[in-house]
Structure formats: C-alpha cells, structure tokens
Amino acid sequence: ILNVEQSPQSLHVQEGDSTNFTCSFPSSNFYALHWYRWETAKSPEALFVMTLNGDEKKKGRISATLNTKEGYSYLYIKGSQPEDSATYLCAFETSYDKVIFGPGTSLSVIP
Amino acid sequence: DVKVTQSSRYLVKRTGEKVFLECVQDMDHENMFWYRQDPGLGLRLIYFSYDVKMKEKGDIPEGYSVSREKKERFSLILESASTNQTSMYLCASTRRDAQETQYFGPGTRLLVL
C-alpha cells in the first residue's frame, strides 16, 4: 500500500514568521511530486510540480525542494502572511499513473 | 481562466436517497476524477474517466457509480446514500499527459442524515 504522509498536521504561526513542512513518499516508482494550496471555500490550486531529484521551485515567498532518493519534499514559506492560511496538499505521482494525496498540513497565520 | 464547476456547494440528503453530483470543466480535458476528502485522510480517488463513456474504479468505488456522456461533464452517483458517505466531494480534471497538475472544482459538502 502506497502511503504519503505530511507533517505537521497543523501549524499556527505569527505573521512574519517563516515556516516549513514536509511531505514523505515512497522512494520507488517515482514520477512527479505535486504541491497544492487549498484555501477555505475555494478550489485546491496547484503550486508546483517537481520531477527531478534536487529540484527546487519558487513562487514568490513559497519554495519547495525535492529529494526522490530518500522520499521527501519540503515546502517553505518565508515571512508568512495571513493570506497564506490554507491547507497544503502534496501528491505523489507514480510511474504507472497513480496519484496519491497526503492528508495535508493546515497552516494558520495569526496577524 | 480555466474552470471546474460543481453543481452544489452544500447538500443535505436522507439515507437511502439517490444523489447526483455533477462536475463540468471548460478546458477540453480528457481526464476527470472524483475524490472524497475526510478529516485526517488524503484525497481518496473514487472513480476516474479517461474519455467519454470510459470509467475506471479508483481506490474506494463501493457505493458509487459514475457517468460520462459528454467530455466536459462527469457525474458521481450515490445509488442509495448512507451516513458513511457524508464527506467533501471534489471533482478534478487534467489533460491526458502525465505530470499534469489537476484542476479542481470547489467541492460539494454532502451530509447524509
């Protein structure tokens, strides 16, 4: 059974703090790793898709890294803002077209 | 602006009722998916479709069926709703290629009494 884990389950930070969370996935049959942001009452939106070991992606204050050999990805948010409050989902895509989502990390940024 | 829409944001049904959840995408995507999301669990795939009239079971298809008569529309059917089907239901679509990000609808929160 393929399992994707995310930690922590939830996080409360002060505005301006930087934060990071982890997605762990199987190190075999890797094809791609996706990050999504899901704000309350909205649709999940894609942040990044990463395919190569060592990949780093950045979008504004948010960045992500990928280690396929050990099976983890980190998402970093620099200088958190209240509008960053959301659930962050990672999804592991296998080489045989299966996509498995993690349970998400819920981030609350306190003004 | 790409869009995936779902017919209802909130729905309350009684045990035993037949429930239809509809999803429409305007991106001409081949692939469409239905997920449910429950607290502490990742999105779990119920059914997916790679083309019109095609359907494949996902990880938790029991108690559900689907219909894809047109490329843009993918319907999820609960033949006889039960309380354990109370959940958030999300529809998504992608192009046929792998590594494509999924475009999601806003979700339908279903309560079965």
Interface residues (C-beta under 8 A of the other chain):
Chain A: V4 Q9 Y31 A32 H34 Y36 A41 K42 S43 P44 E45 A46 V49 T51 L89 A91 E93 D97 V99 I100 F101 G102 P103 G104
Chain B: V4 Y35 G40 L41 G42 L43 R44 L45 L90 A98 Q99 T101 Q102 Y103 F104 G105 P106 G107
